[in-house]
């Protein structure tokens, strides 16, 4: 499993959760993200301490699960004026990583190996031909090519990556359709979530919520102008002065400095540890996901929606293709006026906070497990191996 994110990133991420699920029945080698020369230089200039050297490499996580922390330093070729020079450095990076991975595969005695690449169309572009693997699966879970770092060379590399993969799996229908334009073996395997913390009923109210008057319209997640609709949030706060809008999560600071930050009924509570967010959601009246609809967000699986629903909470969210699967369990809105009406309905009509509705939401959220998601990956792999025509079930 070739990771785009560092193993010890400090936050939960899909590929790590998938690795633990796959390791229940398979031997798994997880490839940590390698360092690149540019990042090492930036960290040194900023005084950030270097990552500690792992004494055990590969590091054994459990009986059949290892993490390889690559020692290679990769070249930073994104500055290249053209694709040819970028590709020269990228091939060098791929070869360096492949050499370490091959040595570790031999050390662990892996045979008939399958390589799964987590959305890294730069560092993993040539691994299919460089490693002794039987099949190559590309996992797409975000539109990285919309981000500035990837805009120059990303679209071409991503297309090549998708084309050469034996199977492409995505965590939303939108991304599966997107990949399908270059590879017909592209399948939506959904998303798993670890929801145990959100099911508990006896959660104490966090101290910083106690003085905030209800009803509370709550959001938990990254607070960034790239993903959230500031004008929509402002409209909600202005239209519903009798309610409190509470924002919990790491912020880029832009909203707090603007008109939203000046509203008396808006509260920015800052970042919280993942295990702490469940208590906040538990004490929200209504949960929202006021995301912008743009290339960065449109295909994203809304993991926070499952967390909201597992807490039993009524939810109002922006309508996107990825949200269609939640249509029977959330209020989906296209306009700011629909948002306000939906919030008022969910707050003022007792039926939406009844035990029956809470349990219906929870039951749906609990179908989104890593066991089911990885099971869908296994089904897609089986049909690909047998060369069967894929059908939607």
C-alpha positions as YAML, in Angstrom:
chain: A
units: angstrom
residues:
- id: 1
  name: UNK
  ca: [0.00, 0.00, 0.00]
- id: 2
  name: UNK
  ca: [1.76, 3.13, -1.31]
- id: 3
  name: UNK
  ca: [0.69, 6.13, 0.74]
- id: 4
  name: UNK
  ca: [0.27, 9.75, -0.27]
- id: 5
  name: UNK
  ca: [0.06, 10.78, 3.41]
- id: 6
  name: UNK
  ca: [2.66, 10.18, 6.13]
- id: 7
  name: UNK
  ca: [1.94, 7.23, 8.43]
- id: 8
  name: UNK
  ca: [2.32, 9.41, 11.55]
- id: 9
  name: UNK
  ca: [0.46, 12.44, 10.24]
- id: 10
  name: UNK
  ca: [-1.43, 12.91, 13.50]
- id: 11
  name: UNK
  ca: [-4.84, 12.68, 11.85]
- id: 12
  name: UNK
  ca: [-6.95, 9.73, 10.76]
- id: 13
  name: UNK
  ca: [-7.02, 9.12, 7.02]
- id: 14
  name: UNK
  ca: [-8.77, 6.70, 4.71]
- id: 15
  name: UNK
  ca: [-5.78, 4.75, 3.47]
- id: 16
  name: UNK
  ca: [-4.53, 3.99, 6.95]
- id: 17
  name: UNK
  ca: [-7.98, 2.72, 7.97]
- id: 18
  name: UNK
  ca: [-8.12, 0.59, 4.82]
- id: 19
  name: UNK
  ca: [-4.71, -0.87, 5.66]
- id: 20
  name: UNK
  ca: [-5.87, -2.03, 9.09]
- id: 21
  name: UNK
  ca: [-8.96, -3.63, 7.54]
- id: 22
  name: UNK
  ca: [-6.95, -5.39, 4.82]
- id: 23
  name: UNK
  ca: [-4.48, -6.63, 7.44]
- id: 24
  name: UNK
  ca: [-7.24, -8.65, 9.08]
- id: 25
  name: UNK
  ca: [-6.97, -11.24, 6.30]
- id: 26
  name: UNK
  ca: [-3.81, -10.33, 4.34]
- id: 27
  name: UNK
  ca: [-0.16, -9.53, 4.85]
- id: 28
  name: UNK
  ca: [0.20, -5.78, 4.38]
- id: 29
  name: UNK
  ca: [3.24, -3.59, 3.71]
- id: 30
  name: UNK
  ca: [2.37, 0.10, 4.05]
- id: 31
  name: UNK
  ca: [4.85, 2.51, 2.39]
- id: 32
  name: UNK
  ca: [5.21, 5.71, 4.40]
- id: 33
  name: UNK
  ca: [5.59, 8.98, 2.50]
- id: 34
  name: UNK
  ca: [9.22, 9.61, 1.58]
- id: 35
  name: UNK
  ca: [10.96, 12.92, 2.22]
- id: 36
  name: UNK
  ca: [11.78, 15.29, -0.62]
- id: 37
  name: UNK
  ca: [14.73, 17.65, -0.77]
- id: 38
  name: UNK
  ca: [12.64, 20.83, -0.85]
- id: 39
  name: UNK
  ca: [10.64, 19.91, 2.28]
- id: 40
  name: UNK
  ca: [13.82, 18.96, 4.16]
- id: 41
  name: UNK
  ca: [15.33, 22.38, 3.31]
- id: 42
  name: UNK
  ca: [12.18, 24.28, 4.37]
- id: 43
  name: UNK
  ca: [12.00, 22.42, 7.67]
- id: 44
  name: UNK
  ca: [15.70, 23.12, 8.34]
- id: 45
  name: UNK
  ca: [15.33, 26.84, 7.62]
- id: 46
  name: UNK
  ca: [12.24, 27.07, 9.87]
- id: 47
  name: UNK
  ca: [14.00, 25.25, 12.70]
- id: 48
  name: UNK
  ca: [11.62, 22.30, 12.65]
- id: 49
  name: UNK
  ca: [13.30, 19.19, 14.10]
- id: 50
  name: UNK
  ca: [14.06, 16.34, 11.71]
- id: 51
  name: UNK
  ca: [11.90, 13.24, 11.85]
- id: 52
  name: UNK
  ca: [13.37, 10.66, 14.23]
- id: 53
  name: UNK
  ca: [15.09, 7.71, 12.57]
- id: 54
  name: UNK
  ca: [13.12, 4.49, 12.99]
- id: 55
  name: UNK
  ca: [15.19, 1.80, 14.66]
- id: 56
  name: UNK
  ca: [12.91, -0.87, 13.25]
- id: 57
  name: UNK
  ca: [12.43, -0.55, 9.50]
- id: 58
  name: UNK
  ca: [10.16, -1.98, 8.30]
- id: 59
  name: UNK
  ca: [8.28, -1.27, 11.51]
- id: 60
  name: UNK
  ca: [5.98, -4.13, 12.55]
- id: 61
  name: UNK
  ca: [2.56, -2.83, 13.58]
- id: 62
  name: UNK
  ca: [0.96, -6.20, 14.26]
- id: 63
  name: UNK
  ca: [1.46, -9.84, 13.30]
- id: 64
  name: UNK
  ca: [0.90, -9.40, 9.56]
- id: 65
  name: UNK
  ca: [1.27, -5.64, 9.12]
- id: 66
  name: UNK
  ca: [4.47, -3.64, 8.49]
- id: 67
  name: UNK
  ca: [5.26, -0.01, 7.67]
- id: 68
  name: UNK
  ca: [8.29, 0.84, 5.55]
- id: 69
  name: UNK
  ca: [9.75, 4.29, 6.27]
- id: 70
  name: UNK
  ca: [11.75, 5.06, 3.10]
- id: 71
  name: UNK
  ca: [15.28, 6.34, 3.65]
- id: 72
  name: UNK
  ca: [15.51, 7.78, 0.14]
- id: 73
  name: UNK
  ca: [15.51, 11.53, -0.35]
- id: 74
  name: UNK
  ca: [13.45, 12.44, -3.39]
- id: 75
  name: UNK
  ca: [14.20, 15.23, -5.83]
- id: 76
  name: UNK
  ca: [11.87, 18.23, -6.03]
- id: 77
  name: UNK
  ca: [11.16, 18.57, -9.74]
- id: 78
  name: UNK
  ca: [7.94, 20.60, -9.74]
- id: 79
  name: UNK
  ca: [9.95, 23.73, -10.62]
- id: 80
  name: UNK
  ca: [10.82, 22.25, -14.02]
- id: 81
  name: UNK
  ca: [9.90, 24.46, -17.00]
- id: 82
  name: UNK
  ca: [8.55, 21.53, -19.01]
- id: 83
  name: UNK
  ca: [7.24, 18.00, -18.64]
- id: 84
  name: UNK
  ca: [10.37, 16.28, -20.00]
- id: 85
  name: UNK
  ca: [12.62, 17.60, -17.24]
- id: 86
  name: UNK
  ca: [9.97, 17.00, -14.58]
- id: 87
  name: UNK
  ca: [9.54, 13.44, -15.82]
- id: 88
  name: UNK
  ca: [13.32, 12.88, -15.68]
- id: 89
  name: UNK
  ca: [13.35, 13.68, -11.95]
- id: 90
  name: UNK
  ca: [10.09, 11.83, -11.34]
- id: 91
  name: UNK
  ca: [11.46, 8.62, -12.86]
- id: 92
  name: UNK
  ca: [14.51, 8.90, -10.60]
- id: 93
  name: UNK
  ca: [12.21, 9.25, -7.57]
- id: 94
  name: UNK
  ca: [10.11, 6.26, -8.62]
- id: 95
  name: UNK
  ca: [13.25, 4.12, -9.08]
- id: 96
  name: UNK
  ca: [14.64, 5.06, -5.68]
- id: 97
  name: UNK
  ca: [11.42, 4.15, -3.96]
- id: 98
  name: UNK
  ca: [11.00, 0.96, -5.99]
- id: 99
  name: UNK
  ca: [14.47, -0.24, -4.96]
- id: 100
  name: UNK
  ca: [13.62, 0.10, -1.26]
- id: 101
  name: UNK
  ca: [10.21, -1.51, -1.69]
- id: 102
  name: UNK
  ca: [11.65, -4.47, -3.62]
- id: 103
  name: UNK
  ca: [14.25, -5.10, -0.93]
- id: 104
  name: UNK
  ca: [11.54, -5.06, 1.75]
- id: 105
  name: UNK
  ca: [9.26, -7.36, -0.24]
- id: 106
  name: UNK
  ca: [12.13, -9.87, -0.48]
- id: 107
  name: UNK
  ca: [12.89, -9.47, 3.23]
- id: 108
  name: UNK
  ca: [9.28, -10.20, 4.19]
- id: 109
  name: UNK
  ca: [8.88, -13.01, 1.64]
- id: 110
  name: UNK
  ca: [5.90, -11.44, -0.11]
- id: 111
  name: UNK
  ca: [4.70, -13.26, -3.26]
- id: 112
  name: UNK
  ca: [1.83, -12.58, -5.66]
- id: 113
  name: UNK
  ca: [1.69, -9.02, -4.38]
- id: 114
  name: UNK
  ca: [-0.95, -6.45, -5.28]
- id: 115
  name: UNK
  ca: [0.07, -2.77, -5.20]
- id: 116
  name: UNK
  ca: [-2.51, -0.16, -4.15]
- id: 117
  name: UNK
  ca: [-1.52, 3.47, -4.73]
- id: 118
  name: UNK
  ca: [-3.24, 6.10, -2.60]
- id: 119
  name: UNK
  ca: [-3.81, 8.97, -5.04]
- id: 120
  name: UNK
  ca: [-0.08, 9.63, -5.63]
- id: 121
  name: UNK
  ca: [0.21, 10.05, -9.39]
- id: 122
  name: UNK
  ca: [3.69, 11.60, -9.10]
- id: 123
  name: UNK
  ca: [5.73, 9.28, -6.87]
- id: 124
  name: UNK
  ca: [3.78, 6.19, -7.90]
- id: 125
  name: UNK
  ca: [3.47, 6.80, -11.64]
- id: 126
  name: UNK
  ca: [6.03, 4.17, -12.74]
- id: 127
  name: UNK
  ca: [5.87, 1.69, -9.86]
- id: 128
  name: UNK
  ca: [3.74, -0.77, -11.84]
- id: 129
  name: UNK
  ca: [6.67, -1.54, -14.15]
- id: 130
  name: UNK
  ca: [9.34, -1.27, -11.45]
- id: 131
  name: UNK
  ca: [7.92, -3.64, -8.83]
- id: 132
  name: UNK
  ca: [7.22, -7.41, -8.86]
- id: 133
  name: UNK
  ca: [3.44, -7.04, -8.50]
- id: 134
  name: UNK
  ca: [0.66, -8.97, -10.20]
- id: 135
  name: UNK
  ca: [-1.89, -6.13, -10.27]
- id: 136
  name: UNK
  ca: [-1.89, -2.40, -9.73]
- id: 137
  name: UNK
  ca: [-4.85, -0.59, -8.13]
- id: 138
  name: UNK
  ca: [-5.12, 3.21, -8.05]
- id: 139
  name: UNK
  ca: [-7.23, 4.71, -5.22]
- id: 140
  name: UNK
  ca: [-8.59, 8.19, -5.97]
- id: 141
  name: UNK
  ca: [-10.22, 10.07, -3.11]
- id: 142
  name: UNK
  ca: [-9.57, 13.74, -3.85]
- id: 143
  name: UNK
  ca: [-9.13, 16.17, -6.72]
- id: 144
  name: UNK
  ca: [-5.48, 16.94, -6.10]
- id: 145
  name: UNK
  ca: [-5.04, 18.48, -9.55]
- id: 146
  name: UNK
  ca: [-7.08, 21.51, -8.43]
- id: 147
  name: UNK
  ca: [-4.40, 22.42, -5.87]
- id: 148
  name: UNK
  ca: [-1.66, 24.86, -6.95]
- id: 149
  name: UNK
  ca: [1.23, 22.41, -6.44]
- id: 150
  name: UNK
  ca: [-0.28, 19.88, -8.87]
- id: 151
  name: UNK
  ca: [-1.79, 22.17, -11.49]
- id: 152
  name: UNK
  ca: [1.26, 22.26, -13.77]
- id: 153
  name: UNK
  ca: [2.06, 18.55, -14.18]
- id: 154
  name: UNK
  ca: [-0.73, 16.88, -12.22]
- id: 155
  name: UNK
  ca: [-3.45, 16.57, -14.90]
- id: 156
  name: UNK
  ca: [-1.16, 14.73, -17.32]
- id: 157
  name: UNK
  ca: [0.32, 12.44, -14.64]
- id: 158
  name: UNK
  ca: [-3.08, 11.66, -13.15]
- id: 159
  name: UNK
  ca: [-4.48, 10.71, -16.56]
- id: 160
  name: UNK
  ca: [-1.48, 8.45, -17.27]
- id: 161
  name: UNK
  ca: [-1.80, 6.90, -13.83]
- id: 162
  name: UNK
  ca: [-5.47, 6.09, -14.28]
- id: 163
  name: UNK
  ca: [-4.90, 4.70, -17.76]
- id: 164
  name: UNK
  ca: [-2.16, 2.27, -16.71]
- id: 165
  name: UNK
  ca: [-3.91, 1.01, -13.54]
- id: 166
  name: UNK
  ca: [-5.49, -2.45, -13.73]
- id: 167
  name: UNK
  ca: [-8.30, -1.17, -11.49]
- id: 168
  name: UNK
  ca: [-9.30, 2.27, -10.22]
- id: 169
  name: UNK
  ca: [-11.32, 2.53, -7.00]
- id: 170
  name: UNK
  ca: [-12.87, 5.74, -5.69]
- id: 171
  name: UNK
  ca: [-14.67, 6.76, -2.51]
- id: 172
  name: UNK
  ca: [-17.49, 8.55, -4.34]
- id: 173
  name: UNK
  ca: [-19.61, 8.01, -7.44]
- id: 174
  name: UNK
  ca: [-18.41, 11.34, -8.83]
- id: 175
  name: UNK
  ca: [-14.73, 10.36, -8.70]
- id: 176
  name: UNK
  ca: [-15.48, 6.92, -10.15]
- id: 177
  name: UNK
  ca: [-17.23, 8.57, -13.11]
- id: 178
  name: UNK
  ca: [-14.33, 10.98, -13.47]
- id: 179
  name: UNK
  ca: [-11.76, 8.16, -13.61]
- id: 180
  name: UNK
  ca: [-14.03, 6.18, -15.92]
- id: 181
  name: UNK
  ca: [-13.33, 8.53, -18.82]
- id: 182
  name: UNK
  ca: [-9.80, 7.01, -19.00]
- id: 183
  name: UNK
  ca: [-10.26, 3.57, -17.47]
- id: 184
  name: UNK
  ca: [-13.47, 1.52, -17.77]
- id: 185
  name: UNK
  ca: [-12.43, -0.51, -14.69]
- id: 186
  name: UNK
  ca: [-13.29, 2.37, -12.35]
- id: 187
  name: UNK
  ca: [-15.52, 1.57, -9.37]
- id: 188
  name: UNK
  ca: [-17.03, 3.44, -6.45]
- id: 189
  name: UNK
  ca: [-16.24, 1.46, -3.27]
- id: 190
  name: UNK
  ca: [-17.75, 4.00, -0.89]
- id: 191
  name: UNK
  ca: [-16.22, 5.03, 2.36]
- id: 192
  name: UNK
  ca: [-15.69, 3.52, 5.76]
- id: 193
  name: UNK
  ca: [-15.85, 5.42, 9.02]
- id: 194
  name: UNK
  ca: [-14.94, 4.68, 12.62]
- id: 195
  name: UNK
  ca: [-18.09, 5.83, 14.36]
- id: 196
  name: UNK
  ca: [-18.00, 4.27, 17.85]
- id: 197
  name: UNK
  ca: [-17.22, 7.59, 19.57]
- id: 198
  name: UNK
  ca: [-20.28, 9.23, 17.98]
- id: 199
  name: UNK
  ca: [-22.76, 6.61, 19.22]
- id: 200
  name: UNK
  ca: [-22.38, 7.31, 22.94]
- id: 201
  name: UNK
  ca: [-25.37, 9.07, 24.51]
- id: 202
  name: UNK
  ca: [-23.83, 10.14, 27.83]
- id: 203
  name: UNK
  ca: [-21.39, 12.76, 26.54]
- id: 204
  name: UNK
  ca: [-20.74, 15.74, 28.81]
- id: 205
  name: UNK
  ca: [-21.15, 19.17, 27.26]
- id: 206
  name: UNK
  ca: [-17.74, 20.73, 26.49]
- id: 207
  name: UNK
  ca: [-16.95, 23.67, 28.75]
- id: 208
  name: UNK
  ca: [-16.80, 26.22, 25.92]
- id: 209
  name: UNK
  ca: [-20.31, 25.29, 24.74]
- id: 210
  name: UNK
  ca: [-21.97, 25.89, 28.11]
- id: 211
  name: UNK
  ca: [-22.36, 29.65, 27.77]
- id: 212
  name: UNK
  ca: [-23.56, 29.53, 24.14]
- id: 213
  name: UNK
  ca: [-27.36, 29.86, 23.87]
- id: 214
  name: UNK
  ca: [-29.32, 27.32, 21.86]
- id: 215
  name: UNK
  ca: [-30.54, 26.24, 19.44]
- id: 216
  name: UNK
  ca: [-27.04, 25.56, 18.09]
- id: 217
  name: UNK
  ca: [-26.32, 25.21, 14.39]
- id: 218
  name: UNK
  ca: [-23.01, 23.34, 14.41]
- id: 219
  name: UNK
  ca: [-20.16, 22.56, 12.03]
- id: 220
  name: UNK
  ca: [-17.14, 20.32, 12.75]
- id: 221
  name: UNK
  ca: [-14.26, 20.19, 10.30]
- id: 222
  name: UNK
  ca: [-11.67, 22.30, 8.52]
- id: 223
  name: UNK
  ca: [-12.70, 25.97, 8.34]
- id: 224
  name: UNK
  ca: [-11.13, 27.20, 5.13]
- id: 225
  name: UNK
  ca: [-12.17, 29.56, 2.35]
- id: 226
  name: UNK
  ca: [-11.21, 26.87, -0.18]
- id: 227
  name: UNK
  ca: [-13.96, 24.55, 1.07]
- id: 228
  name: UNK
  ca: [-16.65, 26.51, 2.92]
- id: 229
  name: UNK
  ca: [-19.12, 29.08, 1.59]
- id: 230
  name: UNK
  ca: [-18.60, 32.23, 3.67]
- id: 231
  name: UNK
  ca: [-21.55, 34.09, 2.10]
- id: 232
  name: UNK
  ca: [-23.85, 31.17, 2.90]
- id: 233
  name: UNK
  ca: [-22.69, 31.01, 6.52]
- id: 234
  name: UNK
  ca: [-23.21, 34.76, 6.87]
- id: 235
  name: UNK
  ca: [-26.73, 34.49, 5.42]
- id: 236
  name: UNK
  ca: [-27.60, 31.77, 7.93]
- id: 237
  name: UNK
  ca: [-26.28, 33.82, 10.85]
- id: 238
  name: UNK
  ca: [-28.12, 36.98, 9.73]
- id: 239
  name: UNK
  ca: [-31.39, 35.18, 8.94]
- id: 240
  name: UNK
  ca: [-31.48, 33.21, 12.20]
- id: 241
  name: UNK
  ca: [-30.36, 35.65, 14.93]
- id: 242
  name: UNK
  ca: [-32.21, 33.62, 17.57]
- id: 243
  name: UNK
  ca: [-29.86, 30.69, 16.94]
- id: 244
  name: UNK
  ca: [-26.10, 30.27, 17.52]
- id: 245
  name: UNK
  ca: [-23.75, 29.26, 14.72]
- id: 246
  name: UNK
  ca: [-20.84, 27.28, 16.20]
- id: 247
  name: UNK
  ca: [-17.75, 26.42, 14.15]
- id: 248
  name: UNK
  ca: [-15.37, 23.76, 15.53]
- id: 249
  name: UNK
  ca: [-12.14, 22.92, 13.72]
- id: 250
  name: UNK
  ca: [-8.78, 24.16, 12.46]
- id: 251
  name: UNK
  ca: [-9.15, 27.45, 10.63]
- id: 252
  name: UNK
  ca: [-7.23, 29.48, 8.06]
- id: 253
  name: UNK
  ca: [-8.42, 32.59, 9.97]
- id: 254
  name: UNK
  ca: [-10.13, 34.26, 7.00]
- id: 255
  name: UNK
  ca: [-13.71, 33.91, 8.22]
- id: 256
  name: UNK
  ca: [-12.94, 35.22, 11.71]
- id: 257
  name: UNK
  ca: [-11.44, 38.39, 10.20]
- id: 258
  name: UNK
  ca: [-14.42, 39.06, 7.93]
- id: 259
  name: UNK
  ca: [-18.08, 39.90, 8.45]
- id: 260
  name: UNK
  ca: [-18.84, 36.45, 9.87]
- id: 261
  name: UNK
  ca: [-16.41, 36.98, 12.74]
- id: 262
  name: UNK
  ca: [-18.24, 40.19, 13.73]
- id: 263
  name: UNK
  ca: [-21.61, 38.47, 14.19]
- id: 264
  name: UNK
  ca: [-22.72, 38.18, 17.83]
- id: 265
  name: UNK
  ca: [-24.33, 34.78, 17.28]
- id: 266
  name: UNK
  ca: [-21.28, 33.20, 15.60]
- id: 267
  name: UNK
  ca: [-18.64, 31.34, 17.63]
- id: 268
  name: UNK
  ca: [-15.29, 29.99, 16.42]
- id: 269
  name: UNK
  ca: [-14.07, 27.47, 19.00]
- id: 270
  name: UNK
  ca: [-10.85, 26.37, 17.32]
- id: 271
  name: UNK
  ca: [-9.32, 22.98, 16.51]
- id: 272
  name: UNK
  ca: [-10.12, 19.94, 18.61]
- id: 273
  name: UNK
  ca: [-8.66, 16.45, 18.71]
- id: 274
  name: UNK
  ca: [-10.65, 13.91, 16.63]
- id: 275
  name: UNK
  ca: [-11.76, 12.07, 19.77]
- id: 276
  name: UNK
  ca: [-13.15, 15.34, 21.22]
- id: 277
  name: UNK
  ca: [-15.41, 16.33, 18.33]
- id: 278
  name: UNK
  ca: [-18.09, 13.74, 19.15]
- id: 279
  name: UNK
  ca: [-19.03, 15.61, 22.35]
- id: 280
  name: UNK
  ca: [-19.53, 18.86, 20.42]
- id: 281
  name: UNK
  ca: [-21.69, 17.21, 17.76]
- id: 282
  name: UNK
  ca: [-23.73, 15.48, 20.49]
- id: 283
  name: UNK
  ca: [-24.77, 18.89, 21.86]
- id: 284
  name: UNK
  ca: [-25.52, 20.57, 18.51]
- id: 285
  name: UNK
  ca: [-29.20, 21.01, 17.62]
- id: 286
  name: UNK
  ca: [-28.64, 20.81, 13.87]
- id: 287
  name: UNK
  ca: [-25.42, 19.99, 11.97]
- id: 288
  name: UNK
  ca: [-24.44, 21.64, 8.69]
- id: 289
  name: UNK
  ca: [-21.95, 21.19, 5.86]
- id: 290
  name: UNK
  ca: [-21.94, 24.48, 3.94]
- id: 291
  name: UNK
  ca: [-19.32, 23.48, 1.42]
- id: 292
  name: UNK
  ca: [-18.52, 25.40, -1.71]
- id: 293
  name: UNK
  ca: [-19.19, 23.50, -4.92]
- id: 294
  name: UNK
  ca: [-15.90, 23.63, -6.80]
- id: 295
  name: UNK
  ca: [-13.47, 21.16, -8.39]
- id: 296
  name: UNK
  ca: [-11.76, 20.61, -5.03]
- id: 297
  name: UNK
  ca: [-14.93, 19.65, -3.14]
- id: 298
  name: UNK
  ca: [-17.43, 18.30, -5.65]
- id: 299
  name: UNK
  ca: [-16.17, 14.73, -5.64]
- id: 300
  name: UNK
  ca: [-15.30, 14.46, -1.94]
- id: 301
  name: UNK
  ca: [-16.93, 11.84, 0.22]
- id: 302
  name: UNK
  ca: [-18.42, 13.84, 3.13]
- id: 303
  name: UNK
  ca: [-17.08, 11.80, 6.04]
- id: 304
  name: UNK
  ca: [-18.38, 14.32, 8.57]
- id: 305
  name: UNK
  ca: [-21.94, 13.58, 7.42]
- id: 306
  name: UNK
  ca: [-21.61, 10.01, 8.68]
- id: 307
  name: UNK
  ca: [-20.32, 11.36, 11.99]
- id: 308
  name: UNK
  ca: [-23.29, 13.72, 12.26]
- id: 309
  name: UNK
  ca: [-25.77, 10.96, 11.43]
- id: 310
  name: UNK
  ca: [-24.14, 8.44, 13.78]
- id: 311
  name: UNK
  ca: [-24.71, 11.02, 16.53]
- id: 312
  name: UNK
  ca: [-28.38, 10.99, 15.57]
- id: 313
  name: UNK
  ca: [-28.37, 14.63, 14.52]
- id: 314
  name: UNK
  ca: [-30.53, 16.33, 11.86]
- id: 315
  name: UNK
  ca: [-28.30, 17.48, 9.00]
- id: 316
  name: UNK
  ca: [-28.47, 20.23, 6.39]
- id: 317
  name: UNK
  ca: [-25.88, 20.09, 3.59]
- id: 318
  name: UNK
  ca: [-25.09, 21.40, 0.15]
- id: 319
  name: UNK
  ca: [-26.43, 19.24, -2.67]
- id: 320
  name: UNK
  ca: [-23.70, 17.53, -4.72]
- id: 321
  name: UNK
  ca: [-23.46, 14.25, -6.62]
- id: 322
  name: UNK
  ca: [-21.46, 12.75, -3.75]
- id: 323
  name: UNK
  ca: [-24.27, 13.71, -1.33]
- id: 324
  name: UNK
  ca: [-27.03, 12.00, -3.34]
- id: 325
  name: UNK
  ca: [-26.60, 8.79, -1.36]
- id: 326
  name: UNK
  ca: [-27.57, 10.73, 1.80]
- id: 327
  name: UNK
  ca: [-30.69, 12.30, 0.29]
- id: 328
  name: UNK
  ca: [-33.17, 10.27, 2.36]
- id: 329
  name: UNK
  ca: [-31.37, 11.10, 5.62]
- id: 330
  name: UNK
  ca: [-30.37, 14.76, 5.23]
- id: 331
  name: UNK
  ca: [-31.80, 18.02, 3.93]
- id: 332
  name: UNK
  ca: [-29.90, 18.84, 0.72]
- id: 333
  name: UNK
  ca: [-29.95, 22.46, -0.45]
- id: 334
  name: UNK
  ca: [-29.06, 24.35, -3.61]
- id: 335
  name: UNK
  ca: [-29.68, 27.89, -2.32]
- id: 336
  name: UNK
  ca: [-29.13, 29.92, 0.85]
- id: 337
  name: UNK
  ca: [-32.88, 30.33, 1.25]
- id: 338
  name: UNK
  ca: [-33.34, 26.54, 1.24]
- id: 339
  name: UNK
  ca: [-30.68, 26.29, 3.96]
- id: 340
  name: UNK
  ca: [-32.57, 28.66, 6.27]
- id: 341
  name: UNK
  ca: [-35.92, 26.98, 5.69]
- id: 342
  name: UNK
  ca: [-34.44, 23.53, 6.28]
- id: 343
  name: UNK
  ca: [-32.73, 24.56, 9.52]
- id: 344
  name: UNK
  ca: [-35.95, 26.15, 10.81]
- id: 345
  name: UNK
  ca: [-37.91, 23.00, 9.97]
- id: 346
  name: UNK
  ca: [-35.47, 20.67, 11.71]
- id: 347
  name: UNK
  ca: [-35.30, 22.86, 14.81]
- id: 348
  name: UNK
  ca: [-39.00, 23.62, 15.16]
- id: 349
  name: UNK
  ca: [-40.70, 20.34, 14.18]
- id: 350
  name: UNK
  ca: [-40.25, 17.70, 16.94]
- id: 351
  name: UNK
  ca: [-40.58, 14.77, 14.52]
- id: 352
  name: UNK
  ca: [-37.03, 15.39, 13.23]
- id: 353
  name: UNK
  ca: [-35.47, 14.94, 16.68]
- id: 354
  name: UNK
  ca: [-37.56, 11.91, 17.63]
- id: 355
  name: UNK
  ca: [-35.91, 8.65, 18.67]
- id: 356
  name: UNK
  ca: [-37.27, 7.02, 15.52]
- id: 357
  name: UNK
  ca: [-35.49, 9.56, 13.31]
- id: 358
  name: UNK
  ca: [-32.29, 9.41, 15.37]
- id: 359
  name: UNK
  ca: [-32.14, 5.63, 15.05]
- id: 360
  name: UNK
  ca: [-32.92, 5.75, 11.31]
- id: 361
  name: UNK
  ca: [-29.98, 8.10, 10.75]
- id: 362
  name: UNK
  ca: [-27.66, 6.02, 12.91]
- id: 363
  name: UNK
  ca: [-28.55, 2.77, 11.19]
- id: 364
  name: UNK
  ca: [-27.74, 4.28, 7.81]
- id: 365
  name: UNK
  ca: [-24.41, 5.74, 8.95]
- id: 366
  name: UNK
  ca: [-23.39, 2.38, 10.42]
- id: 367
  name: UNK
  ca: [-23.61, 0.74, 6.98]
- id: 368
  name: UNK
  ca: [-20.52, 2.79, 6.01]
- id: 369
  name: UNK
  ca: [-17.88, 0.57, 7.56]
- id: 370
  name: UNK
  ca: [-14.35, -0.17, 6.40]
- id: 371
  name: UNK
  ca: [-15.35, -3.81, 6.21]
- id: 372
  name: UNK
  ca: [-18.01, -2.93, 3.62]
- id: 373
  name: UNK
  ca: [-15.76, -0.53, 1.71]
- id: 374
  name: UNK
  ca: [-12.83, -2.96, 1.50]
- id: 375
  name: UNK
  ca: [-15.32, -5.71, 0.69]
- id: 376
  name: UNK
  ca: [-16.48, -3.64, -2.30]
- id: 377
  name: UNK
  ca: [-12.84, -3.30, -3.35]
- id: 378
  name: UNK
  ca: [-12.49, -7.09, -3.16]
- id: 379
  name: UNK
  ca: [-15.62, -7.57, -5.25]
- id: 380
  name: UNK
  ca: [-14.33, -5.15, -7.89]
- id: 381
  name: UNK
  ca: [-10.98, -6.93, -7.95]
- id: 382
  name: UNK
  ca: [-12.68, -10.32, -8.34]
- id: 383
  name: UNK
  ca: [-14.78, -9.15, -11.28]
- id: 384
  name: UNK
  ca: [-11.71, -7.58, -12.90]
- id: 385
  name: UNK
  ca: [-9.73, -10.83, -12.48]
- id: 386
  name: UNK
  ca: [-12.54, -12.89, -13.97]
- id: 387
  name: UNK
  ca: [-13.04, -10.31, -16.72]
- id: 388
  name: UNK
  ca: [-16.76, -10.22, -15.93]
- id: 389
  name: UNK
  ca: [-18.88, -7.29, -16.99]
- id: 390
  name: UNK
  ca: [-19.42, -5.07, -13.97]
- id: 391
  name: UNK
  ca: [-23.03, -4.39, -13.07]
- id: 392
  name: UNK
  ca: [-24.45, -1.91, -10.59]
- id: 393
  name: UNK
  ca: [-26.16, -3.69, -7.69]
...
